[in-house]
Amino acid sequence: MASIKSKNTKPELKIRKKLHHLGFRYRLYDKNLPGCPDLVLPKYKVVIFVQGCFWHFHNCKHFR
């Protein structure tokens, strides 16, 4: 479990890069909100949780 990253994962970085490229501005890991979302877009009142294959038990090359 120690090797499972919870912040700055590859899928999360891809989403952050794409959102920034599209002009969206966001906050990271707002601990004041329930569940501590990965990305918060306060202007739109939207939160984004990026869940990886490990947590959802996908049957793919990323889950071991």
C-alpha positions in Angstrom: 0.0 0.0 0.0 2.9 2.4 0.6 3.7 2.4 -3.1 0.2 3.5 -4.1 0.3 7.3 -4.7 -2.6 9.4 -3.7 -1.5 12.7 -5.1 0.0 13.7 -8.4 -0.8 10.5 -10.2 -0.3 10.2 -14.0 -4.1 10.3 -14.8 -4.5 13.3 -12.4 -1.6 15.1 -14.1 -3.0 14.5 -17.5 -6.4 16.0 -16.5 -4.8 18.9 -14.8 -2.6 19.7 -17.9 -5.7 19.5 -20.2 -7.8 21.7 -17.9 -5.1 24.3 -17.7 -4.6 24.2 -21.5 -8.3 24.8 -21.9 -8.2 27.9 -19.6 -9.8 26.4 -16.5 -8.3 27.4 -13.2 -8.5 25.1 -10.2 -7.4 24.4 -6.7 -5.8 21.1 -5.6 -6.8 18.9 -2.7 -9.2 21.3 -0.8 -9.3 19.7 2.7 -12.3 22.0 3.7 -14.6 20.0 1.4 -15.9 16.5 2.2 -13.8 13.7 0.7 -10.8 16.0 -0.1 -11.4 16.2 -3.9 -8.4 16.1 -6.2 -9.4 19.2 -8.2 -11.8 22.0 -7.3 -13.1 24.5 -9.8 -14.6 27.2 -7.5 -15.9 29.4 -10.3 -18.2 26.6 -11.6 -18.8 25.0 -8.2 -17.4 21.7 -9.4 -15.2 19.1 -7.8 -13.3 16.3 -9.6 -12.2 13.1 -8.0 -9.6 11.1 -10.1 -9.9 7.4 -9.1 -7.3 5.0 -10.4 -7.4 1.3 -11.4 -6.2 0.2 -8.1 -9.2 1.5 -6.2 -11.7 0.2 -8.7 -10.1 -3.1 -9.4 -10.1 -2.7 -13.2 -8.7 -5.6 -15.1 -6.0 -3.8 -17.0 -2.2 -3.6 -17.2 -2.0 -0.8 -14.6 -3.6 -2.8 -11.8 -1.4 -5.4 -10.1 
